[in-house]
Amino acid sequence: MAFDAIRHLSETASLPEGQVDLAVTAVALAVPKAKGFVVDRYLNHIKKICREVGERYAALIAEGAADDCGVRLAALKHVLSDRYGYAGDFDESNPDNASLVRTIDRGKGAPICLGMLYVQAARAQGWDVAGLDVPGLFVCRIEYRGQRIVFDPSDHCRRLEAAQLRAIVKSALGENAELSASYFEPLGNLDWLIRMQNIVKLRQIDAADYEAALQTVERMRLLNPNEFRLLLDAGVLYAKTHKILDAIAALEDYIAKAGNPRDRQDAALLLQKLKDEINGQAK
């Protein structure tokens, strides 16, 4: 049966956090509406990566390597970095580098997107690997039997020690910034997916591609229907794409759910403007 992205997102929304399939859901979020798009190509590529990481790990163990974090990281690096050449793309104006589909197409992407491929392949082996949203650089962490390695998925699995992580944080937040224990908390599956889509959405808006940004928000709402703040995004983008009645409905829903009067104020101003526009057309 053909992969139904919309159905997958709707069903994923009701799953427990631990049952969310990161990479497959990222593909569902990213697939275009264009006819002829072959989703199976991407799903099969992800499965192939997972299988090859397992095969490489088994070969290393058979050759006498110790079963530790290092050998697991070596298996991941061999497949994703060495064999497939995945590398970082830090162009902050490009929405493609936060799309898993386009990352697979191009062999490069933002660290938050590349990290997903590493974590997917690792979790397929039952390994404890997570994404960490460290200020300045999205990294991955692998743990096994009390050992921990933090590595950069965008730079050939370069290992990062505390001093290097501290320098990254200081570069992002200023010289007075220090490492925080919160930076080592794994990013949840849904948070990870929504964060990637937010990057895509903001870059589409910056490029004035409001139709694409609206599609991105609509899929985010399927995945996270209880996030009322997406209603404001939807309302603004419906207005930008001249879907005035949809914009009014989304803004009214947002205002009803927003608890902060200040949050409601801007939405109410836009809502009134749209209603005045409708009334003016009726006269």
C-alpha positions as CSV (number, residue, x, y, z in Angstrom):
1,M,0.0,0.0,0.0
2,A,1.3,3.5,-0.9
3,F,2.6,5.6,1.9
4,D,0.0,8.2,3.0
5,A,1.9,11.1,4.6
6,I,-1.2,12.8,5.9
7,R,-2.6,9.6,7.5
8,H,0.8,8.9,9.0
9,L,1.0,12.4,10.6
10,S,-2.5,12.1,12.0
11,E,-1.8,8.7,13.5
12,T,1.5,9.7,14.9
13,A,-0.1,12.6,16.8
14,S,-1.8,10.1,19.1
15,L,1.2,7.9,19.7
16,P,3.3,7.9,22.9
17,E,6.6,9.7,22.6
18,G,8.6,6.5,22.5
19,Q,6.7,5.1,19.6
20,V,7.2,8.1,17.2
21,D,9.2,7.0,14.2
22,L,11.5,10.0,13.8
23,A,12.8,9.6,10.3
24,V,9.6,8.2,8.7
25,T,7.6,11.1,10.3
26,A,10.2,13.6,9.0
27,V,9.7,12.2,5.5
28,A,5.9,12.6,6.0
29,L,6.4,16.2,7.0
30,A,8.6,16.9,4.0
31,V,7.0,15.2,1.1
32,P,5.6,17.6,-1.5
33,K,2.1,17.5,-2.9
34,A,3.5,17.1,-6.4
35,K,2.3,14.1,-8.4
36,G,4.9,11.4,-9.1
37,F,6.9,11.9,-6.0
38,V,8.3,8.5,-4.9
39,V,8.2,8.3,-1.2
40,D,9.4,4.7,-1.1
41,R,12.8,5.8,-2.4
42,Y,13.4,7.7,0.9
43,L,11.9,5.1,3.2
44,N,14.0,2.4,1.5
45,H,17.1,4.5,1.8
46,I,16.5,5.0,5.5
47,K,16.0,1.2,6.0
48,K,19.2,0.5,4.0
49,I,21.2,2.8,6.2
50,C,19.9,1.1,9.3
51,R,20.7,-2.3,7.9
52,E,24.2,-1.4,6.8
53,V,25.1,0.2,10.2
54,G,24.1,-3.1,11.8
55,E,26.2,-5.1,9.3
56,R,29.2,-2.8,9.8
57,Y,28.9,-3.1,13.6
58,A,28.7,-6.9,13.4
59,A,31.8,-7.0,11.1
60,L,33.8,-4.8,13.5
61,I,32.9,-7.0,16.5
62,A,33.7,-10.1,14.5
63,E,37.2,-8.6,13.8
64,G,37.8,-8.3,17.5
65,A,36.7,-4.7,18.3
66,A,35.5,-4.1,21.8
67,D,31.8,-3.5,22.1
68,D,31.7,0.0,23.4
69,C,30.6,3.5,22.4
70,G,33.5,3.9,20.1
71,V,32.8,0.9,17.9
72,R,29.1,1.9,17.6
73,L,30.1,5.4,16.6
74,A,32.6,3.9,14.1
75,A,29.8,1.9,12.5
76,L,27.6,4.9,12.2
77,K,30.5,7.0,10.7
78,H,31.4,4.3,8.2
79,V,28.0,4.2,6.7
80,L,26.6,7.7,6.9
81,S,29.8,9.8,6.6
82,D,32.3,7.6,4.7
83,R,30.0,5.5,2.5
84,Y,27.2,8.0,1.8
85,G,29.1,11.2,2.3
86,Y,26.6,13.0,4.5
87,A,27.9,16.4,5.5
88,G,26.8,19.6,7.1
89,D,25.1,22.5,5.2
90,F,25.0,25.7,7.3
91,D,23.2,28.0,4.8
92,E,20.6,29.6,7.1
93,S,18.5,30.9,4.2
94,N,17.9,27.5,2.7
95,P,14.8,25.5,3.8
96,D,16.1,22.4,2.1
97,N,18.8,21.7,4.7
98,A,16.2,21.2,7.4
99,S,14.1,18.8,5.2
100,L,15.0,15.2,5.5
101,V,13.8,14.5,2.0
102,R,16.0,17.2,0.5
103,T,18.9,16.2,2.8
104,I,18.8,12.7,1.4
105,D,18.6,14.0,-2.2
106,R,21.6,16.3,-1.7
107,G,23.7,14.3,0.8
108,K,24.0,17.3,3.0
109,G,21.8,19.1,5.6
110,A,21.6,21.1,8.8
111,P,23.0,19.3,11.8
112,I,19.5,18.9,13.3
113,C,18.5,17.0,10.1
114,L,21.7,14.9,9.8
115,G,21.4,14.0,13.5
116,M,18.1,12.4,12.8
117,L,19.6,10.0,10.3
118,Y,22.3,9.0,12.8
119,V,19.8,8.5,15.6
120,Q,17.4,6.6,13.4
121,A,20.2,4.2,12.3
122,A,21.4,3.8,15.9
123,R,18.0,3.2,17.4
124,A,17.4,0.5,14.8
125,Q,20.2,-1.4,16.5
126,G,18.7,-0.8,20.0
127,W,21.5,1.7,20.9
128,D,21.1,4.6,23.2
129,V,21.7,7.6,20.9
130,A,19.9,10.9,21.3
131,G,20.0,14.4,19.8
132,L,21.1,17.3,22.0
133,D,20.1,20.9,21.0
134,V,23.2,22.6,22.3
135,P,23.2,26.4,21.7
136,G,25.3,27.0,18.6
137,L,25.3,23.4,17.3
138,F,23.0,20.4,17.2
139,V,24.9,17.4,18.3
140,C,24.3,13.7,19.1
141,R,25.2,11.7,22.2
142,I,25.8,7.9,22.4
143,E,25.9,6.1,25.7
144,Y,26.7,2.5,26.6
145,R,27.8,0.9,29.9
146,G,28.5,4.1,31.6
147,Q,30.5,5.6,28.7
148,R,29.3,8.7,26.8
149,I,30.5,10.2,23.6
150,V,29.1,13.5,22.2
151,F,29.7,13.8,18.4
152,D,29.0,16.3,15.6
153,P,26.8,14.6,12.9
154,S,27.7,17.4,10.5
155,D,31.5,17.0,10.7
156,H,32.3,13.3,10.1
157,C,31.3,12.3,13.6
158,R,33.9,14.5,15.2
159,R,34.0,13.8,19.0
160,L,33.4,16.8,21.2
161,E,34.8,17.1,24.6
162,A,33.5,19.5,27.3
163,A,36.0,22.2,26.4
164,Q,34.9,22.2,22.8
165,L,31.2,22.2,23.7
166,R,31.8,25.1,26.1
167,A,33.5,27.1,23.2
168,I,30.5,26.4,21.0
169,V,28.1,27.7,23.6
170,K,30.2,30.8,24.3
171,S,30.4,31.5,20.6
172,A,26.6,31.3,20.4
173,L,25.6,33.0,23.7
174,G,28.6,35.2,24.7
175,E,31.7,34.8,26.7
176,N,29.9,34.6,30.0
177,A,27.9,31.6,28.9
178,E,28.7,28.2,30.4
179,L,27.6,24.6,29.8
180,S,24.3,23.7,31.5
181,A,23.1,20.3,32.4
182,S,19.9,21.0,30.4
183,Y,22.0,21.0,27.2
184,F,22.6,17.3,27.7
185,E,18.9,16.4,28.0
186,P,17.8,14.4,24.9
187,L,15.4,16.2,22.6
188,G,12.1,14.5,22.5
189,N,10.9,13.0,19.2
190,L,7.9,15.4,18.7
191,D,9.9,18.4,19.8
192,W,12.7,17.5,17.3
193,L,10.3,17.1,14.4
194,I,8.4,20.4,15.2
195,R,11.7,22.3,15.6
196,M,12.9,21.1,12.2
197,Q,9.6,22.2,10.6
198,N,9.8,25.6,12.3
199,I,13.2,26.1,10.7
200,V,11.7,25.2,7.3
201,K,8.7,27.5,7.9
202,L,10.7,30.5,8.9
203,R,13.0,30.2,5.9
204,Q,10.0,29.9,3.5
205,I,8.5,33.0,5.1
206,D,11.8,34.8,4.7
207,A,11.7,33.9,1.0
208,A,8.1,35.1,0.7
209,D,7.0,31.6,-0.3
210,Y,3.8,31.8,1.7
211,E,2.0,28.9,0.0
212,A,4.9,26.5,0.9
213,A,5.0,27.9,4.5
214,L,1.3,27.3,4.8
215,Q,1.6,23.7,3.8
216,T,4.4,23.3,6.3
217,V,2.2,24.7,9.1
218,E,-0.8,22.6,8.1
219,R,1.4,19.5,8.4
220,M,2.7,20.6,11.8
221,R,-0.9,21.0,13.0
222,L,-1.6,17.4,11.9
223,L,1.3,16.2,14.0
224,N,0.7,18.5,16.9
225,P,-3.0,19.4,16.9
226,N,-3.0,20.6,20.5
227,E,-0.4,23.3,19.9
228,F,-2.7,26.4,19.7
229,R,0.1,28.7,18.7
230,L,0.2,27.1,15.3
231,L,-3.3,28.6,14.7
232,L,-1.8,32.0,14.7
233,D,0.8,31.0,12.1
234,A,-2.0,29.4,10.0
235,G,-4.1,32.5,10.3
236,V,-1.4,34.8,9.2
237,L,-0.4,32.6,6.3
238,Y,-4.0,32.0,5.2
239,A,-4.3,35.8,5.0
240,K,-1.0,36.1,3.1
241,T,-2.3,33.6,0.5
242,H,-5.8,35.3,0.3
243,K,-7.7,32.5,2.0
244,I,-9.6,35.1,4.1
245,L,-12.4,32.9,5.5
246,D,-9.8,30.3,6.6
247,A,-7.7,33.0,8.2
248,I,-10.7,34.3,10.1
249,A,-11.6,30.9,11.4
250,A,-8.0,30.1,12.5
251,L,-7.6,33.5,14.2
252,E,-10.9,33.2,16.1
253,D,-9.8,29.7,17.3
254,Y,-6.5,31.0,18.4
255,I,-8.0,33.9,20.3
256,A,-10.3,31.6,22.1
257,K,-7.4,29.4,23.2
258,A,-4.7,31.9,23.9
259,G,-4.5,32.7,27.6
260,N,-2.3,35.8,27.5
261,P,-4.2,39.0,26.6
262,R,-1.1,40.4,24.9
263,D,-0.9,37.3,22.6
264,R,-4.6,37.8,21.7
265,Q,-4.2,41.5,21.0
266,D,-2.2,41.3,17.7
267,A,-4.4,38.4,16.5
268,A,-7.5,40.5,17.2
269,L,-6.1,43.4,15.2
270,L,-5.5,41.2,12.2
271,L,-8.9,39.5,12.6
272,Q,-10.7,42.8,12.6
273,K,-8.7,44.0,9.6
274,L,-9.8,40.8,7.7
275,K,-13.4,41.2,8.8
276,D,-13.4,44.8,7.6
277,E,-12.0,43.6,4.3
278,I,-14.8,41.0,4.0
279,N,-17.5,43.6,4.9
280,G,-16.0,46.1,2.4
281,Q,-16.2,43.6,-0.4
282,A,-19.9,42.9,0.5
283,K,-20.9,46.5,0.1
